[in-house]
C-alpha cells in the first residue's frame, strides 16, 4: 500500500505514528458529525421560542458551525437556556477540535520541531546505553572473578 494512504506506520520501537492527513479527515468528520447531531436538539428548543431566530435545521447547523469555528457572526443566536447550553458546549468542543486541526496543519507544513523524532532518538540512545552497560557489567564480573582467584591463590 502507498505510504501516504496508510493510516499509521509502526516504527522500530513499536510506536504507532499516525498520518496527519488521516487525523485531519477523521477530526473534521467527527466535528461535522457532532454539529449535525447537536443541530437537532438546538433546532427543537429554538423553533418554539417566542423571540427565537433559529427557525430551520439549516439555521441551527450554521449557528453551531460558526460557534465551533469561534467566528460567531451573530446572525443566528440561541435565546433559550437549552439552546445556549448546546451552543456553549459546541464552542468548547469546536475550539479543541479546530485547534487540533490547526496544530496538525502547522506541524505538517511548518514543522518547528518533531517531538516524535526526538523521542525515537532518545529511545535509541537509551537502548544503546543499556546494551553498553550490560557489556560493562559482564566485564566487571569477569574482573572480579579474576581478582578473587588471584587473592585466593595468594592466601594459600
BAGUNU-37416 format. One record per residue (C-alpha): residue in one letter; x, y negated, z negated. Coordinates in steps of 0.02 Angstrom, whole numbers, plus 50000, padded with zeros to 5 digits. Layout:
<atoms>
aXYZ...
</atoms>
This chain:
<atoms>
x500005000050000x500604982450036x501404974149885x500284958649899x498694969249892x499144978649733x498264972649576x499824975749473x501554983249475x502444992649338x504234987649305x505654998549244x505094995849063x503315001749095x502594984149083x501104980049195x501404964049293x499754958149367x499654949949538x499244931349514x498074930949664x497104945749593x496964937049424x496354921149511x494994930449607x494414940049453x494364924349346x493374914249473x492164928849499x491894930649311x491694911849290x490364910749425x489524926449359x489374918249188x488724902249268x487424912149366x486854921449211x486774906349096x485844896249228x484304907049198x484024902549014x484574884549045x483264882949182x481984891549069x482254879448924x482424863649026x481004865549151x479694864449014x480474849548926x479434833848935x480844822548993x481924836249072x482824833449236x483424851249268x481914857249366x482624871149476x483844885549458x484994876149577x484984861149460x485434872549313x486824880849413x487514863949466x487464857449287x488424872449220x489674871749362x490024853449326x490134857249140x491354871749168x492464860849277x492384846649148x491824834549284x490034832449221x489344819749345x487834816549235x486554818049375x485814832949280x485954835049092x485064845248960x483794837248845x483314852148737x484364858848594x484464875948676x485004868248842x486334858048756x487004873448667x487104882848833x487994868348920x489194866148773x489604884748775x489884883948962x491044869148937x492154878848817x492124894548924x492484884349080x493904874349003x494774890548956x494494899049123x494844883949232x496394880549127x496944898549157x496704896549344x497694880249339x499094888449242x499154902749369x499244890049511x500644880249430x501604896049384x501444903149560x501904887649658x503004877749539x503634891749428x504574881849296x505044897549203x504514915349217x504484922349041x504104939749108x505794939949195x506654933449039x505794946648933x506314960449053x508104954149049x508094954048859x507384971748855x508764977548972x510094969048866x509364976948708x509344994048790x511164992048844x511694986048671x510805000648588x511675013048703x513355004648667x513025005248479x512645023848490x514315026848578x515225016548445x514375026448306x514945042748386x516745036348398x516715030548217x516035047548163x517485055948255x518745044348173x518005047648000x518135066448031x519965064748085x520395054047934x519535066347818x520535080747895x522165071147876x521775066747695x521325084947661x522975091247735x524005078847636x523115082647474x523525101447488
</atoms>
